Amino acid sequence: MKKIGVLTLPTLTNYGGILQAYALVYVLKKLGYDAWLINRRWNADNHSILHRIKKVFYHLFVIRKFDKFCEEYIVPRTEEIDTRAKMDEIRLAGFAGYVVGSDQVWRIKNVRGADYNFFLDFTKDDHVKRISYAASFGVDYWDDNQNPEKSRAEVKPLLQKFDAISVREDSGVKVCKDCFDVSATHVLDPTLLIDKEEYVKNLGLKVRRKKYLAVYILDMTEEKKKIIKKISSELGLPIKYINYSSLLWKWMPSSISDIVKPDVKEWMQSILEADYVLTDSFHGMAFSIIFEKQFLVIGNERRGLTRFASLLKSLCINDNLVMDLDSIDISIVEKDLDYSAIFMQKKKLQKQSESFIVNNI
């Protein structure tokens, strides 16, 4: 059995980030590989004493509940790696290959705290398999706000060492070709390789229906508040916010009973039992689809619009993406999605995505 290291963004308090890591490790194990999560954290080298003190308190009050999920469900995994030296030592762990992904591991401006590790720079000239699975650039271009020419030149030879590359968005195929002269395959986000029934069984979720509008918004604005109010009114559903971030409290209603601060499984449960979901999150959208929910996704340009459009296009449900209040068509909101057709298309894409893994590791 091949020992494979999975390298993805640090699993901190991001629901989607944690669940895509869980899904990729789970699927690799299901396909017969000895998959390990390489527990990469951001480099601690330059952190101030104040930052480290804040990190301790943040861990006690916030991160711990997310860590519990990772410790139980994303196993096995290495010890925490938060320095360049520790990352170099991972080569001694006996991995036959490495899988980079998923999520925005190649949005370079967001991953500088891990050097070029997400391009497998630490593997040097080792004779190991190097592949990416559903790696994302986040947007439809090389997103470096410092020195794009320099970083492209440094990343190009690293990507050209890969045995196979797959990306999460169709636009990523073009970025790979235009910027790095490498070919890439478009595959599903790993969370979509697992069906609803498996999530329910593996994580002990409860299949039940409650009458509420689940709202998962990452970047709240006045415009989005108006959209939430409109959808709630049109559907006649009370609102249930399922965000963790305390930054959203100023946007929330005064009734504290309308606000939840869920752990990972509670977050999933809130989507699973909702009557309707409204989100501006990629993985909020993904789990709405997995759990066969009626949903509307608000395009989040700051975080990358191409991520939403690519998945919705591949499943033929483009109409459920809106940009603002004026672009909402209530007939679309009220129209039930045909999940029998969506399921068949998803199954086809799952098969293609799993074939990419099996054929390239």
PEPE-V906228 format. One record per helix or strand of 3 or more residues. SS is the DSSP state (h for helix, s for strand). FROM is the first residue (numbers start at 1). TO is the last residue. If there is no record, write none. Layout:
ss from to
SS FROM TO
SS FROM TO
//
This chain:
ss from to
s 3 7
h 15 30
s 34 38
h 49 73
h 84 93
s 97 100
h 108 110
h 112 114
h 117 119
h 121 123
s 129 132
h 148 159
h 170 180
h 190 193
h 196 203
s 212 216
h 222 235
s 238 241
h 246 251
h 256 258
h 264 272
s 276 279
h 282 290
s 295 298
h 306 314
h 318 320
h 325 327
h 330 334
h 339 360
//
